[in-house]
Amino acid sequence: MAESVCRTLRDGGLEGEHAPALIIKDSIASPFGFDVFCHVLSQLSSSILAGKSQSRGLVLVAFCRSPSFYADLLKSKGIDVNSSNKWVRILDCYTDPLGWKFRLMGVGNIRDLSCEASSTGILCKDVKDMNKLYSSIIELGKGLVAEAKSRFSVAIDSVDQMLRHGSMSSVAGLFSNLRSHGQVSSVFWLLHSDLHEVRVTASLEYMSSMVASVEPLQQLANGQRDDSEKASLTEQNLRKGKFHVRFKRRNGRVRVMLEEFHIEQSGISFKSASSEEITNQGLLPKVQFSLQLSEKERIDRSNVVLPFEHQGNGKPVQIYDGRNSLTESKHETTSVSAGNSETNEDSGGGEIIYYRDSDDEMPDSDEDPDDDLDI
């Protein structure tokens, strides 16, 4: 499933449509969102270098790590860093996000900042201005792709820092502008969801076409387990967890997938979740009340008296539905035949008797459509 996420980002969007957007969210219970982010970043970078991606370049907005960290990361994954200046640009919002060091450098109290950034890093000294940040991203992306119709991808390693310095509306506007830009192939970002209000997380999920949640393998419930069992589960959650992804399709349908991930010395790895885990996951939303009826509730519901419904008053309820039973039909047919012979003898006329065959037929004009109600 992680491969499906990377494939979607690699393939990009169709002409005239918004670019695919992935939000990776985690929490303190399973803080491995950055590992997933680095995995997606490495996979997309490999596809760009191999020429298998719709995008021809990558703009990485670095808030929580230095450009040199990402250069070492790509190098450790076997990606050619020497040619990185041809396909990747890093907007360095980590070294001097508010421009304080730049001001101190002017009075000689700090060394030159250029040595702190890598050859592919461009310093950003005012992360509060989202409009300027957006312009810098687009400018770097256009510098990577020579042709006007070529596209590039955008990766942001921390939306938390953006929300720290800017309003939710300005951050949402930046993401909306990126997705609607004609040269942006795909966008993905990382969010620590437990640092924000529910409405903030919900808004960012709404703007995404894929929502990836990093969750603990075993939930810890207070008061239900002893300390030794909690310690064992905590240790287990520090090595592996669940990777839950929700895909929003173009036709409005939602596809939910689940995998397990393991944290290893070389990085993060994914494997298919057990069938029992997938069954327990279900498609019902997580709510604080039950959406299913118990056996007692089903019985109570069947005993509820509906308004205006025939109660029978001790006699069997007979509702005319346009048809007759077999015995009634035979009896009435005999009576009608006898009546017809008398009628034919008296007046020489005839009569047409019709019984409706199916409930699909429209009722006759003399039938009461509310015959099953006490009105």
C-alpha positions in Angstrom: 0.0 0.0 0.0 2.9 2.4 0.7 3.9 1.6 -2.9 0.4 2.6 -4.1 0.9 6.0 -2.4 4.3 6.5 -4.0 2.9 5.4 -7.4 0.1 7.9 -7.2 2.6 10.7 -6.4 4.8 9.5 -9.2 2.1 9.4 -11.8 0.8 12.9 -10.9 -2.4 14.4 -12.0 -4.3 14.8 -15.3 -4.4 18.0 -17.3 -6.8 20.4 -15.8 -7.1 18.5 -12.5 -5.7 19.3 -9.1 -2.4 17.6 -8.3 -2.5 14.6 -6.0 -1.8 15.6 -2.4 -0.7 13.3 0.5 -0.9 14.2 4.2 1.2 12.0 6.5 0.0 12.4 10.1 1.3 10.8 13.3 1.1 11.4 17.1 3.1 10.8 20.2 1.6 7.3 20.4 3.4 6.4 17.2 5.9 9.1 16.2 7.2 7.6 13.0 5.6 10.0 10.5 9.0 11.4 9.6 10.3 7.9 8.7 7.3 7.5 6.4 8.0 11.0 4.9 11.7 10.1 4.2 10.6 6.8 2.6 8.1 8.6 0.2 10.8 11.2 -0.5 13.4 8.6 -1.4 11.0 6.6 -3.6 9.8 9.7 -5.5 13.4 10.9 -5.9 14.4 7.5 -7.4 11.5 7.7 -9.9 12.4 11.2 -11.0 16.1 10.2 -11.5 15.0 7.1 -13.5 12.7 9.2 -15.7 9.6 7.2 -14.5 7.8 10.1 -12.9 5.6 12.7 -14.4 7.6 15.4 -12.5 11.0 16.3 -13.7 12.2 17.9 -10.5 11.5 18.1 -6.7 11.3 21.2 -4.5 11.8 20.2 -0.8 10.7 22.8 1.8 12.9 21.9 4.9 11.6 23.2 8.2 12.7 20.5 10.7 16.0 19.3 9.1 18.9 21.0 7.4 19.6 20.6 3.7 22.8 18.6 4.5 20.6 16.1 6.3 18.5 15.4 3.2 21.6 15.2 1.1 23.0 12.5 3.3 19.7 10.8 3.4 19.5 10.5 -0.4 23.1 9.4 -0.6 22.4 6.6 1.9 19.6 5.4 -0.3 21.9 5.1 -3.3 20.6 8.2 -5.0 23.1 10.3 -7.0 23.6 13.4 -4.9 26.3 14.9 -7.2 23.6 15.6 -9.9 21.0 16.7 -7.4 21.3 20.3 -8.4 19.8 19.4 -11.7 16.6 17.8 -10.3 16.1 19.0 -6.7 16.0 22.3 -4.9 15.8 22.7 -1.2 14.1 25.8 0.3 16.0 26.1 3.6 13.5 27.3 6.2 15.5 25.5 9.0 18.8 27.5 9.2 17.3 31.0 9.7 13.5 30.9 9.5 12.9 34.4 10.9 16.1 36.2 9.6 17.6 36.7 13.1 20.9 35.2 12.2 21.1 37.3 9.1 20.7 40.5 11.2 23.3 39.3 13.6 25.7 38.6 10.7 25.3 42.2 9.7 26.8 43.4 12.9 29.6 40.7 12.9 28.2 38.6 15.7 27.7 35.4 13.6 29.5 33.7 10.8 28.3 33.5 7.2 25.2 31.4 6.8 26.1 30.2 3.3 28.3 27.5 4.7 25.4 26.0 6.7 23.3 25.4 3.6 24.2 22.8 1.0 24.8 23.6 -2.6 21.1 22.8 -3.4 19.7 24.9 -0.5 18.2 28.4 -0.9 17.8 30.3 2.4 14.4 31.5 3.4 14.6 34.3 6.0 10.8 35.0 6.5 8.6 31.9 6.9 5.7 34.1 8.2 5.0 35.4 4.7 3.1 32.6 3.1 2.7 34.4 -0.2 6.5 34.9 -0.4 7.0 31.3 0.5 4.6 30.2 -2.3 6.4 32.4 -4.8 9.8 31.0 -3.7 8.6 27.4 -4.2 7.2 28.1 -7.7 10.3 30.0 -8.7 12.6 27.1 -7.6 10.4 24.6 -9.4 10.4 26.5 -12.6 14.2 26.8 -12.4 14.4 23.0 -12.4 12.2 22.3 -15.4 13.2 24.0 -18.7 10.0 23.5 -20.6 6.8 25.3 -19.7 4.7 22.1 -19.8 7.1 20.1 -17.6 6.1 19.6 -14.0 7.8 19.3 -10.6 6.8 17.9 -7.2 6.7 19.6 -3.8 7.5 18.1 -0.4 7.1 19.9 3.0 8.6 18.2 6.0 6.7 20.1 8.7 3.3 21.8 8.4 3.5 22.3 12.2 6.2 25.0 11.8 4.1 26.7 9.1 1.1 26.8 11.4 3.3 28.1 14.2 4.3 31.2 12.2 1.1 31.6 10.0 -2.6 31.3 10.2 -4.6 28.3 9.2 -6.3 30.2 6.3 -2.9 31.3 4.9 -1.4 27.8 5.1 -4.6 26.4 3.5 -4.3 29.0 0.7 -0.7 28.0 0.0 -1.7 24.3 -0.4 -4.7 25.1 -2.5 -2.5 27.3 -4.8 0.1 24.6 -5.1 -2.4 21.9 -6.0 -4.1 24.1 -8.7 -0.8 25.3 -10.3 -0.4 23.9 -13.8 3.3 22.8 -13.3 2.9 21.1 -9.9 2.7 17.3 -10.4 2.1 16.3 -6.7 2.4 17.6 -3.2 3.0 15.8 0.1 3.6 17.0 3.7 4.0 15.9 7.3 1.8 16.8 10.2 1.9 15.9 14.0 -1.8 15.8 14.5 -1.8 15.8 18.3 -0.3 19.3 18.3 -3.3 20.9 16.8 -7.0 21.2 17.2 -9.3 18.7 15.5 -10.6 21.3 13.1 -7.1 22.1 11.8 -6.3 18.4 11.1 -9.7 17.9 9.5 -9.2 20.9 7.2 -5.8 19.7 6.0 -7.3 16.2 5.5 -10.1 17.7 3.4 -7.6 19.3 1.1 -5.7 16.1 0.5 -6.5 13.3 -1.9 -4.7 10.8 0.3 -4.6 10.7 4.1 -1.9 8.4 5.6 -2.1 7.8 9.4 0.7 6.3 11.4 -0.9 4.5 14.3 0.4 2.3 17.2 0.1 -1.5 16.7 -1.6 -1.9 20.1 -3.7 0.7 21.8 -2.9 1.3 25.5 -6.0 1.5 27.6 -5.6 3.0 31.1 -6.7 0.7 34.0 -7.2 -2.4 31.7 -3.6 -3.7 31.8 -0.9 -4.0 34.4 2.3 -2.1 34.3 4.4 -5.0 32.9 2.0 -5.6 30.0 1.9 -1.9 29.3 5.7 -1.8 29.2 5.7 -4.7 26.8 3.1 -3.0 24.5 5.0 0.3 24.6 8.2 -1.4 23.6 6.4 -3.2 20.8 4.9 0.1 19.5 8.4 1.6 19.4 9.4 -0.9 16.8 6.3 -1.3 14.6 2.8 0.0 14.0 0.0 0.4 11.5 0.0 2.4 8.3 -3.6 3.4 7.5 -4.3 5.1 4.2 -7.5 6.6 2.8 -7.6 7.2 -0.9 -10.2 9.7 -2.3 -11.0 8.7 -5.9 -12.1 11.1 -8.7 -15.7 9.7 -8.6 -16.1 10.5 -5.0 -15.6 7.0 -3.6 -13.1 6.3 -0.8 -10.7 3.3 -0.7 -9.3 2.3 2.7 -6.1 0.2 3.0 -4.0 -1.0 5.9 -0.4 -2.2 6.3 2.0 -2.8 9.1 5.4 -1.1 9.2 8.6 -2.0 11.0 11.4 0.3 12.1 14.7 -1.2 11.3 18.4 -0.2 11.3 18.3 0.6 7.6 14.9 2.5 7.8 11.3 1.7 7.6 9.7 -1.3 5.9 6.1 -2.3 5.1 4.2 -5.5 4.9 0.6 -6.6 4.4 -1.5 -6.6 7.6 -3.1 -9.8 8.8 -6.6 -10.7 7.6 -7.9 -10.5 11.2 -6.6 -7.0 11.6 -8.2 -5.9 8.3 -11.5 -7.4 9.3 -11.4 -5.7 12.7 -10.5 -2.4 11.0 -13.9 -2.3 9.2 -15.3 0.6 7.3 -17.4 2.1 10.1 -16.3 5.4 11.5 -14.7 5.6 15.0 -17.5 7.0 17.2 -18.4 6.9 20.9 -21.6 5.0 20.4 -22.7 1.7 18.8 -24.1 1.9 15.2 -25.5 -1.7 15.4 -28.6 -3.0 17.2 -28.5 -5.7 19.8 -31.0 -8.7 19.7 -33.2 -7.0 22.4 -33.2 -3.8 20.4 -34.3 -5.6 17.3 -37.2 -7.2 19.2 -38.3 -3.9 20.8 -38.2 -2.3 17.4 -40.4 -5.0 15.8 -43.0 -4.4 18.6 -43.3 -0.7 18.1 -46.8 0.2 16.9 -46.6 2.5 13.9 -49.1 5.4 13.6 -52.2 4.7 11.5 -51.3 1.1 11.0 -54.2 -1.4 11.0 -54.2 -3.2 14.4 -56.8 -5.8 13.4 -58.7 -5.6 16.7 -58.4 -9.4 17.3 -59.3 -10.3 13.6 -56.8 -11.1 10.9 -55.9 -8.0 8.9 -56.9 -8.2 5.2 -55.4 -5.6 2.9 -56.5 -5.5 -0.7 -53.4 -5.5 -3.0 -55.1 -5.9 -6.3 -54.8 -9.7 -6.3 -56.8 -12.6 -5.0 -55.8 -15.9 -3.5 -56.2 -19.1 -5.6 -59.3 -20.3 -3.7 -60.9 -16.9 -3.9 -60.1 -16.7 -7.6 -61.7 -20.1 -8.3 -64.8 -19.2 -6.3 -65.2 -15.8 -7.8 -64.5 -17.2 -11.3 -67.4 -19.7 -10.8 -69.7 -17.0 -9.4 -68.7 -14.6 -12.3 -69.4 -17.4 -14.8 -72.8 -18.0 -13.4 -73.5 -14.3 -13.2 -72.3 -13.8 -16.7 -74.7 -16.5 -18.0 -77.6 -14.9 -16.3 -76.5 -11.5 -17.6 -76.1 -12.8 -21.0 -79.5 -14.4 -20.9 -81.1 -11.2 -19.6 -79.3 -8.5 -21.5 -77.1 -10.2 -24.0 -74.1 -8.1 -22.8 -70.7 -9.1 -21.3 -68.3 -8.1 -18.5 -64.4 -8.0 -18.3 -62.9 -9.2 -15.1 -59.2 -8.3 -14.6 -56.8 -9.3 -11.7 -53.6 -7.4 -11.4 -50.6 -9.8 -11.9 -47.7 -7.9 -10.2 -47.1 -5.2 -7.6 -45.1 -3.3 -10.3 -48.4 -2.3 -12.0 -50.0 1.0 -11.2 -53.1 0.7 -9.0 -56.5 1.1 -10.6 -58.4 4.4 -10.1 -60.8 2.8 -7.7 -58.0 1.4 -5.4 -57.0 3.3 -2.3 -53.2 3.7 -2.2 -53.4 4.3 1.6 -55.4 1.1 2.2 -52.8 -0.1 4.8 -53.4 2.9 7.0 -56.1 3.7 9.6 -57.1 7.1 8.2 
